[in-house]
Amino acid sequence: MKNRLYMIIFGLIFICTSSVNGENRDLFNEGIKYYDSKKYEKALKCFLNVEKKIKNENVYFNIGNCYFKLGKIGLAILYYERAKKFSPKDPDIIHNLKFAKSKIKNNSEFSKNLYEKFALYWENNFGVYLFKYFVVCSYVLFVFLIFMARKSLKTKKLRYFLYFIILSVCFAYSLFIGRVNNEIFAKKGIVIGKKAQICFSPNETVAFEVYEGMKFKILKERDGWYFIELPDGKCGYIRKSEVGII
């Protein structure tokens, strides 16, 4: 992995752009030094302490690197995924996430239907945090079009016809964007242990097993369990202690 150079680059970006106090900056620098000296446990401890106060792509990226070096692939993928939410097109994050996923048994994504494909495209290119701004701007555009139709068309019939077209498109768009919104902001998790058992219901028969680093949607919670859906459509309950939330 392209680690050493990226650690230095991310460290410089972190220092220059983050509003961190001296203690967090010192901890972060100390973590970089430990990592460079291959003392990954100590580096991880420093970065995790920084994470308690600072949550951004730089911190998550370095935590992911430490976990990868320690052989904890599930936790490495979890933190790379968290970093990607902040910076979806960063080549270093994408590279390390892809490399980590190549080490697991199943790394399929949710892309079965149009909504999931669009949501995955958006997450990979723009990130989840820009989606709400996009939706607001698109509705402002619809309002602007209605205003322009009212101003430019003098004939009532043409004006009402255009209103109908714009509102119909807006309604269809709302249905589509609502489904995409549910996909983008769906709660997702990663298996952080070597493997985990999926049950038909809490504390009952085991249905199948999932493996370290596998990604899934969390549909609901129940008494220390998550009810999840895998990319292949399989569903079941997994213990919360075996899951890391992205």
Residue frames as qw, qx, qy, qz and C-alpha x, y, z in Angstrom:
[[0.000, 0.885, 0.465, 0.000, 0.00, 0.00, 0.00],
 [0.363, 0.536, -0.038, 0.761, 1.08, 3.54, -0.70],
 [0.524, -0.711, -0.455, 0.114, 1.22, 4.46, 2.94],
 [0.547, -0.371, -0.165, 0.732, 4.23, 6.44, 4.03],
 [0.161, 0.149, 0.255, 0.942, 3.95, 9.30, 1.52],
 [0.311, -0.579, -0.527, -0.539, 0.17, 9.50, 1.99],
 [0.558, -0.601, -0.468, 0.327, 0.51, 9.59, 5.76],
 [0.379, -0.251, -0.038, 0.890, 2.78, 12.63, 5.46],
 [0.043, -0.288, -0.427, -0.856, 0.51, 14.34, 2.91],
 [0.445, -0.629, -0.574, -0.277, -2.62, 13.71, 4.95],
 [0.542, -0.504, -0.383, 0.553, -0.83, 14.87, 8.08],
 [0.235, -0.069, 0.092, 0.965, 0.13, 18.17, 6.45],
 [0.240, -0.437, -0.513, -0.699, -3.42, 18.70, 5.17],
 [0.535, -0.597, -0.592, 0.080, -4.77, 17.89, 8.60],
 [0.458, -0.394, -0.247, 0.758, -2.49, 20.41, 10.32],
 [0.117, 0.014, 0.238, 0.964, -3.15, 23.18, 7.79],
 [0.317, -0.312, -0.500, -0.743, -6.91, 22.84, 7.40],
 [0.538, -0.499, -0.679, -0.014, -8.35, 21.45, 10.64],
 [0.230, -0.718, 0.171, -0.635, -9.40, 23.66, 13.50],
 [0.836, -0.276, -0.445, 0.164, -7.71, 21.45, 16.06],
 [0.376, -0.899, 0.201, -0.098, -6.16, 22.53, 19.30],
 [0.133, 0.721, -0.676, 0.069, -2.51, 21.96, 20.15],
 [0.567, -0.268, 0.745, -0.228, -3.14, 18.71, 22.02],
 [0.839, 0.371, 0.365, -0.159, -4.91, 17.05, 19.08],
 [0.524, 0.794, -0.308, -0.033, -2.27, 18.30, 16.65],
 [0.137, -0.630, 0.752, -0.138, 0.48, 16.87, 18.83],
 [0.721, -0.028, 0.657, -0.219, -1.36, 13.54, 19.11],
 [0.790, 0.587, 0.106, -0.144, -1.82, 13.37, 15.36],
 [0.331, 0.789, -0.514, 0.051, 1.87, 14.11, 14.72],
 [0.399, -0.449, 0.773, -0.204, 2.83, 11.54, 17.33],
 [0.834, 0.218, 0.457, -0.219, 0.63, 8.99, 15.57],
 [0.667, 0.718, -0.190, -0.058, 2.39, 9.66, 12.26],
 [0.034, 0.706, -0.692, 0.143, 5.79, 9.18, 13.91],
 [0.616, -0.196, 0.726, -0.233, 4.72, 5.88, 15.47],
 [0.841, 0.448, 0.240, -0.186, 3.28, 4.71, 12.16],
 [0.480, 0.783, -0.396, 0.005, 6.47, 5.63, 10.33],
 [0.113, -0.554, 0.794, -0.221, 8.38, 3.60, 12.93],
 [0.572, -0.022, -0.773, -0.273, 6.01, 0.64, 12.33],
 [0.019, -0.101, -0.791, 0.603, 4.61, 0.92, 15.86],
 [0.253, -0.328, -0.595, -0.689, 1.06, 0.51, 14.61],
 [0.428, -0.569, -0.688, 0.144, -0.63, -0.17, 17.97],
 [0.301, -0.480, -0.251, 0.785, 0.73, 3.08, 19.42],
 [0.006, -0.009, -0.382, -0.924, -0.11, 5.00, 16.23],
 [0.309, -0.462, -0.734, -0.391, -3.66, 3.66, 16.34],
 [0.382, -0.585, -0.569, 0.434, -4.08, 4.72, 19.95],
 [0.167, -0.313, 0.008, 0.935, -3.05, 8.28, 19.06],
 [0.156, -0.125, -0.546, -0.814, -5.40, 8.50, 16.08],
 [0.362, -0.520, -0.764, -0.123, -8.33, 7.04, 18.04],
 [0.300, -0.545, -0.415, 0.664, -7.81, 9.67, 20.72],
 [0.009, -0.170, 0.242, 0.955, -7.87, 12.38, 18.04],
 [0.210, -0.309, -0.765, -0.525, -11.06, 10.85, 16.60],
 [0.222, -0.548, -0.717, 0.368, -12.89, 11.50, 19.87],
 [0.024, -0.692, -0.194, 0.695, -12.81, 15.22, 19.04],
 [0.232, 0.555, -0.411, -0.685, -12.09, 15.39, 15.31],
 [0.673, 0.251, 0.696, 0.003, -13.99, 13.36, 12.72],
 [0.442, 0.744, -0.201, -0.458, -12.84, 13.85, 9.14],
 [0.905, 0.397, -0.150, -0.036, -11.31, 11.97, 6.21],
 [0.310, 0.678, -0.592, 0.305, -7.73, 12.52, 7.41],
 [0.438, -0.406, 0.667, -0.446, -8.29, 10.95, 10.82],
 [0.895, 0.109, 0.293, -0.318, -10.39, 8.08, 9.45],
 [0.738, 0.584, -0.338, -0.005, -7.89, 7.36, 6.67],
 [0.158, 0.597, -0.709, 0.340, -5.00, 7.01, 9.11],
 [0.633, -0.224, 0.594, -0.443, -7.01, 4.84, 11.49],
 [0.915, 0.325, 0.042, -0.235, -7.87, 2.60, 8.54],
 [0.536, 0.635, -0.539, 0.137, -4.19, 2.32, 7.63],
 [0.209, -0.486, 0.740, -0.416, -3.29, 1.27, 11.17],
 [0.802, -0.004, 0.448, -0.395, -6.00, -1.38, 11.32],
 [0.841, 0.486, -0.203, -0.123, -4.89, -2.74, 7.94],
 [0.314, 0.616, -0.674, 0.260, -1.29, -3.06, 9.12],
 [0.378, -0.310, 0.731, -0.476, -2.55, -4.86, 12.23],
 [0.095, -0.021, -0.966, -0.241, -4.43, -7.36, 10.07],
 [0.231, 0.465, 0.695, -0.497, -7.90, -6.15, 11.07],
 [0.134, 0.156, 0.618, 0.759, -9.34, -5.86, 7.58],
 [0.118, -0.693, -0.698, -0.139, -12.95, -5.37, 8.64],
 [0.277, -0.806, -0.235, 0.468, -12.11, -2.37, 10.81],
 [0.308, -0.270, 0.384, 0.828, -9.79, -1.00, 8.10],
 [0.059, 0.403, 0.701, 0.586, -12.63, -1.12, 5.55],
 [0.207, -0.788, -0.561, 0.148, -14.99, 0.49, 8.07],
 [0.276, -0.723, -0.033, 0.633, -12.71, 3.49, 8.52],
 [0.228, -0.065, 0.556, 0.796, -11.90, 3.81, 4.82],
 [0.015, -0.599, -0.724, -0.342, -15.65, 3.86, 4.15],
 [0.245, -0.829, -0.359, 0.352, -16.08, 6.59, 6.77],
 [0.304, -0.463, 0.263, 0.790, -13.27, 8.59, 5.16],
 [0.184, 0.224, 0.706, 0.646, -14.89, 8.15, 1.75],
 [0.034, -0.785, -0.617, 0.035, -18.11, 9.76, 2.99],
 [0.195, -0.826, -0.031, 0.529, -16.16, 12.98, 3.54],
 [0.079, 0.677, -0.496, -0.538, -14.01, 12.75, 0.41],
 [0.864, 0.227, 0.407, -0.188, -15.55, 10.33, -2.12],
 [0.746, 0.658, -0.068, 0.080, -13.11, 11.01, -4.98],
 [0.251, -0.811, 0.527, 0.031, -9.86, 11.08, -3.04],
 [0.743, 0.414, -0.513, -0.113, -7.56, 8.68, -4.94],
 [0.125, 0.397, -0.822, 0.390, -5.65, 7.55, -1.84],
 [0.557, -0.044, 0.569, -0.604, -8.81, 6.60, 0.04],
 [0.841, 0.330, -0.089, -0.419, -10.24, 4.85, -3.03],
 [0.535, 0.487, -0.689, 0.046, -6.98, 2.96, -3.60],
 [0.038, -0.287, 0.841, -0.457, -6.65, 1.71, -0.02],
 [0.677, 0.077, 0.403, -0.611, -10.34, 0.82, 0.25],
 [0.816, 0.394, -0.286, -0.311, -10.17, -1.16, -2.98],
 [0.387, 0.449, -0.781, 0.197, -6.99, -2.90, -1.85],
 [0.307, -0.185, 0.743, -0.565, -8.52, -3.79, 1.54],
 [0.783, 0.197, 0.195, -0.557, -11.67, -5.13, -0.13],
 [0.665, 0.445, -0.571, -0.181, -9.54, -7.35, -2.36],
 [0.109, 0.334, -0.868, 0.351, -8.55, -9.23, 0.82],
 [0.517, 0.016, 0.597, -0.613, -12.09, -10.27, 1.79],
 [0.356, 0.153, 0.914, 0.122, -14.35, -13.05, 0.55],
 [0.197, 0.678, 0.659, 0.258, -17.23, -10.93, -0.73],
 [0.200, -0.362, -0.085, 0.907, -17.03, -7.26, -1.66],
 [0.108, 0.510, 0.672, 0.526, -20.19, -6.77, -3.75],
 [0.062, 0.085, 0.190, -0.976, -22.06, -3.46, -3.64],
 [0.349, 0.554, 0.667, -0.356, -25.78, -2.66, -3.62],
 [0.142, 0.393, -0.376, -0.827, -26.59, -1.96, -7.25],
 [0.334, 0.257, 0.906, 0.042, -29.60, -4.10, -8.10],
 [0.267, 0.766, 0.579, 0.074, -32.05, -1.45, -9.33],
 [0.322, 0.708, 0.145, 0.611, -32.04, 2.05, -10.79],
 [0.378, -0.891, 0.001, -0.250, -32.32, 3.76, -7.39],
 [0.807, -0.493, 0.192, 0.263, -29.44, 1.81, -5.88],
 [0.714, 0.278, 0.222, 0.603, -27.26, 2.36, -8.96],
 [0.118, 0.827, 0.092, 0.542, -27.91, 6.10, -8.92],
 [0.577, -0.808, 0.074, -0.093, -27.27, 6.24, -5.16],
 [0.851, -0.238, 0.204, 0.421, -23.99, 4.33, -5.56],
 [0.533, 0.531, 0.180, 0.633, -22.92, 6.62, -8.41],
 [0.145, -0.900, -0.034, -0.411, -23.69, 9.70, -6.31],
 [0.736, -0.658, 0.124, 0.093, -21.85, 8.37, -3.23],
 [0.828, -0.035, 0.232, 0.509, -18.77, 7.49, -5.31],
 [0.447, 0.490, 0.228, 0.713, -18.59, 10.84, -7.09],
 [0.089, -0.685, -0.047, -0.722, -20.09, 13.51, -4.84],
 [0.179, 0.042, -0.748, 0.638, -20.54, 12.08, -1.34],
 [0.204, -0.579, -0.789, 0.008, -23.65, 11.83, 0.79],
 [0.204, -0.557, -0.358, 0.721, -23.35, 15.30, 2.31],
 [0.032, 0.202, -0.321, -0.925, -23.91, 17.14, -0.99],
 [0.023, -0.353, -0.878, -0.324, -27.13, 15.30, -1.82],
 [0.057, -0.714, -0.594, 0.367, -29.41, 17.47, 0.31],
 [0.038, -0.584, 0.128, 0.801, -28.05, 20.62, -1.32],
 [0.012, -0.021, 0.768, 0.640, -28.68, 19.09, -4.74],
 [0.038, -0.541, -0.839, -0.045, -32.30, 18.33, -3.85],
 [0.060, -0.735, -0.333, 0.587, -32.95, 21.84, -2.52],
 [0.040, -0.440, 0.391, 0.807, -31.43, 23.44, -5.63],
 [0.022, 0.172, 0.859, 0.481, -33.48, 21.23, -7.94],
 [0.032, -0.686, -0.714, 0.134, -36.74, 22.27, -6.25],
 [0.070, -0.675, -0.024, 0.734, -35.70, 25.92, -6.46],
 [0.060, -0.160, 0.666, 0.726, -35.29, 25.34, -10.19],
 [0.005, 0.478, 0.856, 0.197, -38.84, 23.99, -10.44],
 [0.064, -0.778, -0.428, 0.456, -40.19, 27.08, -8.68],
 [0.108, -0.519, 0.302, 0.793, -38.16, 29.28, -11.03],
 [0.071, 0.109, 0.812, 0.570, -39.58, 27.51, -14.09],
 [0.018, -0.676, -0.735, 0.051, -43.14, 28.05, -12.84],
 [0.110, -0.750, -0.136, 0.638, -42.37, 31.72, -12.24],
 [0.105, -0.322, 0.540, 0.770, -40.91, 32.09, -15.74],
 [0.067, 0.363, 0.861, 0.351, -43.94, 30.36, -17.28],
 [0.042, -0.777, -0.551, 0.302, -46.23, 32.79, -15.53],
 [0.117, -0.691, 0.110, 0.705, -44.21, 35.76, -16.78],
 [0.099, -0.293, 0.659, 0.686, -43.62, 34.68, -20.37],
 [0.008, -0.314, -0.873, -0.372, -46.92, 33.07, -21.36],
 [0.267, 0.002, 0.113, -0.957, -49.89, 35.40, -21.73],
 [0.656, -0.115, -0.498, -0.555, -52.43, 32.79, -22.80],
 [0.612, -0.405, 0.475, -0.486, -54.01, 31.09, -19.79],
 [0.979, 0.106, 0.014, -0.175, -54.41, 27.74, -21.55],
 [0.696, 0.497, -0.416, 0.309, -50.72, 27.55, -22.46],
 [0.098, -0.606, 0.545, -0.572, -49.74, 28.74, -19.02],
 [0.775, -0.278, 0.364, -0.435, -51.87, 26.11, -17.25],
 [0.951, 0.268, -0.155, -0.014, -50.67, 23.44, -19.63],
 [0.468, 0.561, -0.520, 0.442, -47.05, 24.30, -18.84],
 [0.430, -0.507, 0.488, -0.565, -47.90, 24.35, -15.11],
 [0.949, -0.060, 0.127, -0.283, -49.31, 20.86, -15.48],
 [0.822, 0.418, -0.328, 0.204, -46.18, 19.61, -17.29],
 [0.166, 0.603, -0.551, 0.552, -43.81, 21.15, -14.74],
 [0.594, -0.396, 0.436, -0.548, -45.81, 19.86, -11.75],
 [0.981, 0.088, -0.041, -0.166, -46.08, 16.38, -13.28],
 [0.667, 0.475, -0.445, 0.362, -42.33, 16.25, -13.82],
 [0.131, -0.571, 0.518, -0.623, -41.81, 17.58, -10.28],
 [0.830, -0.259, 0.237, -0.434, -44.06, 14.86, -8.86],
 [0.958, 0.214, -0.176, 0.069, -42.27, 12.07, -10.75],
 [0.402, 0.589, -0.477, 0.514, -38.93, 13.57, -9.74],
 [0.436, -0.543, 0.424, -0.578, -40.02, 13.65, -6.09],
 [0.967, -0.113, 0.087, -0.208, -40.88, 9.95, -6.16],
 [0.828, 0.386, -0.277, 0.299, -37.53, 9.09, -7.74],
 [0.201, 0.615, -0.457, 0.610, -35.45, 11.34, -5.51],
 [0.669, -0.497, 0.270, -0.483, -37.28, 10.04, -2.41],
 [1.000, -0.016, -0.019, 0.017, -36.23, 6.48, -3.22],
 [0.640, 0.498, -0.314, 0.494, -32.67, 7.57, -3.97],
 [0.204, -0.683, 0.357, -0.604, -32.59, 9.52, -0.69],
 [0.876, -0.362, 0.172, -0.268, -33.59, 6.38, 1.20],
 [0.937, 0.200, -0.120, 0.259, -30.75, 4.46, -0.46],
 [0.389, 0.634, -0.317, 0.589, -28.09, 7.13, 0.12],
 [0.241, -0.557, 0.440, -0.662, -28.97, 7.73, 3.75],
 [0.913, -0.223, -0.295, -0.174, -29.73, 4.10, 4.58],
 [0.490, -0.708, 0.496, -0.113, -27.83, 2.99, 7.66],
 [0.841, 0.375, -0.388, 0.019, -24.98, 0.73, 6.57],
 [0.634, -0.655, 0.407, -0.058, -22.57, -1.45, 8.48],
 [0.522, 0.543, -0.658, 0.011, -19.45, -3.60, 8.13],
 [0.940, -0.300, -0.162, 0.033, -18.68, -6.99, 9.69],
 [0.006, -0.872, 0.444, -0.207, -15.67, -6.21, 11.90],
 [0.663, -0.413, 0.623, -0.055, -14.81, -9.72, 13.14],
 [0.135, -0.273, 0.864, 0.400, -13.46, -12.66, 11.12],
 [0.274, -0.260, -0.774, -0.509, -17.00, -13.93, 10.65],
 [0.344, -0.008, 0.468, -0.814, -20.47, -13.55, 12.17],
 [0.087, 0.293, 0.950, 0.071, -23.58, -15.67, 12.34],
 [0.352, -0.062, -0.173, -0.918, -26.85, -14.44, 10.83],
 [0.151, 0.202, 0.915, -0.315, -29.99, -15.73, 12.51],
 [0.085, -0.516, -0.707, -0.476, -33.61, -15.95, 11.37],
 [0.369, -0.831, -0.167, -0.383, -34.55, -14.16, 14.59],
 [0.061, -0.719, 0.537, -0.437, -32.55, -13.06, 17.68],
 [0.374, -0.395, 0.774, -0.325, -31.01, -15.95, 19.65],
 [0.868, 0.180, 0.348, -0.304, -32.50, -18.58, 17.35],
 [0.874, 0.172, 0.381, 0.247, -31.49, -20.79, 14.41],
 [0.217, -0.571, 0.413, 0.675, -28.42, -19.71, 12.44],
 [0.703, 0.638, 0.195, -0.247, -29.36, -19.05, 8.82],
 [0.780, 0.488, -0.048, 0.389, -25.90, -18.42, 7.34],
 [0.592, -0.543, -0.015, 0.595, -22.56, -16.76, 8.04],
 [0.367, 0.914, -0.002, 0.171, -21.03, -13.50, 6.86],
 [0.818, -0.050, -0.084, 0.567, -17.36, -12.64, 6.79],
 [0.389, -0.591, -0.056, 0.705, -15.02, -9.85, 7.77],
 [0.133, -0.268, 0.331, 0.895, -15.39, -6.64, 5.77],
 [0.069, 0.460, 0.793, 0.394, -18.77, -7.47, 4.24],
 [0.124, 0.036, 0.088, -0.988, -21.04, -4.46, 3.80],
 [0.096, -0.474, -0.864, -0.139, -24.81, -4.46, 4.38],
 [0.253, -0.497, -0.125, -0.821, -27.85, -2.28, 5.03],
 [0.068, -0.154, -0.804, 0.570, -29.29, -2.05, 8.52],
 [0.249, -0.456, -0.603, -0.605, -33.08, -2.13, 8.30],
 [0.544, -0.694, -0.092, -0.463, -33.98, -2.07, 12.01],
 [0.140, 0.403, -0.752, 0.503, -32.72, -2.67, 15.55],
 [0.787, -0.398, -0.243, -0.404, -33.99, -5.05, 18.21],
 [0.806, -0.563, 0.155, -0.090, -32.61, -5.89, 21.67],
 [0.470, -0.615, 0.567, 0.281, -28.90, -5.85, 20.88],
 [0.599, 0.164, 0.693, 0.366, -29.39, -7.07, 17.31],
 [0.242, 0.479, -0.262, -0.802, -29.53, -5.49, 13.84],
 [0.722, 0.412, 0.554, -0.048, -31.84, -6.79, 11.14],
 [0.113, -0.590, 0.463, 0.652, -29.75, -6.50, 7.98],
 [0.804, 0.544, 0.208, -0.125, -29.96, -6.93, 4.21],
 [0.562, -0.341, 0.520, 0.546, -26.96, -8.12, 2.20],
 [0.186, 0.473, -0.416, -0.754, -26.22, -7.06, -1.40],
 [0.142, -0.002, -0.916, -0.376, -27.58, -10.40, -2.66],
 [0.534, -0.339, -0.311, -0.709, -30.93, -9.74, -0.93],
 [0.622, -0.251, -0.718, 0.189, -30.50, -12.15, 1.99],
 [0.297, -0.672, 0.134, -0.666, -31.79, -10.84, 5.33],
 [0.756, -0.305, -0.553, 0.173, -31.34, -11.81, 8.97],
 [0.433, -0.891, 0.037, -0.135, -30.28, -10.70, 12.45],
 [0.685, 0.301, -0.386, 0.540, -26.69, -10.02, 13.51],
 [0.550, -0.644, -0.338, 0.411, -25.38, -9.04, 16.94],
 [0.095, 0.991, 0.002, 0.090, -24.58, -5.34, 17.30],
 [0.544, -0.708, 0.383, 0.237, -21.20, -6.18, 18.83],
 [0.698, 0.019, 0.571, 0.432, -20.11, -7.71, 15.49],
 [0.394, 0.752, 0.408, 0.337, -20.96, -4.59, 13.47],
 [0.303, -0.347, -0.017, 0.888, -19.26, -1.27, 12.77],
 [0.319, 0.820, 0.449, -0.154, -21.55, 1.53, 11.56],
 [0.521, 0.308, 0.257, 0.753, -20.24, 3.48, 8.56]]
